[in-house]
Amino acid sequence: MVLVPVGQRLVGVFQRYVSSQIGEGIIYDLRRAVFDHLQRQSLRFFTNSKTGELMARVNNDVVGAQAPSRTPSRASSRIRWR
């Protein structure tokens, strides 16, 4: 009787671990691709662009892409264990 809840918890922990590894890997790849793209831009692009705007845009785009990948796992963990 006690083994079933313990097993379920272990499976849940493993699922969250794998999900976070996959999600963080995707975000890493996205950040890397954005950085590589910025490195290929011309000097004129950087001359005409404000540094703060570029940094904010890059950060907000990546964080915006990151949010949906984290939300389902948090919601499902709340539903499952309550």
ChimeraX attribute file (.defattr): number of C-alpha atoms within 10 A of each C-alpha:
attribute: neighborCount
match mode: 1-to-1
recipient: residues
	/A:1	5
	/A:2	6
	/A:3	8
	/A:4	9
	/A:5	10
	/A:6	11
	/A:7	11
	/A:8	13
	/A:9	14
	/A:10	12
	/A:11	12
	/A:12	16
	/A:13	13
	/A:14	12
	/A:15	14
	/A:16	16
	/A:17	12
	/A:18	12
	/A:19	16
	/A:20	15
	/A:21	12
	/A:22	13
	/A:23	16
	/A:24	15
	/A:25	12
	/A:26	15
	/A:27	17
	/A:28	13
	/A:29	12
	/A:30	16
	/A:31	17
	/A:32	12
	/A:33	12
	/A:34	15
	/A:35	12
	/A:36	11
	/A:37	10
	/A:38	14
	/A:39	10
	/A:40	8
	/A:41	10
	/A:42	9
	/A:43	10
	/A:44	8
	/A:45	10
	/A:46	12
	/A:47	9
	/A:48	8
	/A:49	11
	/A:50	10
	/A:51	11
	/A:52	9
	/A:53	10
	/A:54	13
	/A:55	11
	/A:56	11
	/A:57	12
	/A:58	16
	/A:59	14
	/A:60	12
	/A:61	14
	/A:62	16
	/A:63	13
	/A:64	11
	/A:65	14
	/A:66	16
	/A:67	10
	/A:68	11
	/A:69	17
	/A:70	14
	/A:71	10
	/A:72	12
	/A:73	15
	/A:74	12
	/A:75	10
	/A:76	12
	/A:77	14
	/A:78	10
	/A:79	9
	/A:80	11
	/A:81	9
	/A:82	5
